[in-house]
């Protein structure tokens, strides 16, 4: 069993093309012995964004705090704290933070993406 506080996990900048102002924390993943899923937290600074990208696997996202937009299904849609998103496999998506920033959790298959810094999204 693992119990962690979200604010006490090491935070690393996401450094890849198309990213601005994004950090990630791996809350639970392969290194913890999780056989199926990795849970990651992303923080996007005000005005920042993840890249336009897609994956060959689904993922689920819970917006913890803040607001912004998500590109999903070819549309930019508003998102805010408390929203839950399902991102199907192979769907292009991007998260953009509003002025106050955005913080979200992303659940992905561990064997595909535990340590991958690609924002979850």
N, C-alpha and C positions, 0 to 999 in steps of 0.2 A: 504494500500500500504506500502511496505517496500523498503527502499533503504539502502544498506550497502556497505561499502568498504571491499573487500576481505581481505585486510591486517589489518583490525581493528576488526575482529571477533576472539573470544577466540580460541586458538589452544590447542588441547589435544593430548598427545601421545596415540597411539593405542597399547594397552598392551594385547596381546593374543598369543597363541602358533603359531609359524611359521612366526612371524612378526619381522622385523629388521629395525629400523630407520624410522618409519612411524608416521606422525601426521595427525590429521583430524580437520577440521572446519565445523560445520553445518551452511551453509549459509542461508538456508530457510528450515523449517521443521514443524513438528506437533506443536511445541510450538509457532510458528508464525501464526497458524491457517490455514496452507496449507492443503487442504483436499486430495490432490492426490499425490504430489511428494515432495521429499526431495532433495535438492541440497547440495552436500558436496564437500569440497576441500580436497585433500590429497597431502601431501608433503612427498616424499621418499628421504632420504639422499642418497648421492652417495654410491653405493654398497648395499643399502638397498633393502627390498622387502616386499611385502604383502604375506600372506599364499597361498598355493594351496587350492582353495576352489570353491564351487559352491553355487548357490541360486535357489530357485524355482520361481524366477522372473527375467525378463530382466533388464538390465540397459544400459545406454548410458554414454560414457566417452569422454571428450574433454581434450586432452593433452595441457596444457597451456604453459609449458616450460620444457626444459631439453630433455633427451633422455634415452632410455633403451630398454627393451624388454617386450612383453606380451606373456604369454603362453595362447593360445586359439586354440581350434580345434586340440589339441595334438601337436602343433608346437610353437616354440619360434619365434616370429616375431618382427622385429625392429619397434620402435615407437619414435616419436619426436614431439616437439612443433608444434601445428597446426593440428595434426591428430585427427580424430574422430573415435571411436570404438562403435560397437553395440555388447554387450555380451548377447547372448540368455539365457533364463532360463535353468537351469540345466547343463550348460557348465562349466567345470573346467577351472579356469583361475588364473593367478598370474602376478603381475607387478614387474619388476626388474629395478632399476635405474642404469644408467651408472655412470661414475665417477662424472659428474656435478650435478647429482640428477634429480628428476622428480617431476613435479607438475601437477595435473590433477583435473578436476571436474567430479563428478559422480552423475547422476540423477537416483533415485530409487523410488519405490512406498512408500509413507509416512507411510501407515498403516503397512507395513512390516518391515521398516528399518530406521525410522527417527533417533533414537538415538543409533542404533546398531553400535558398533565400527568396525564391520567387514569391511575391506577395500573393496570398491566398485568396485567395480571392478570386 
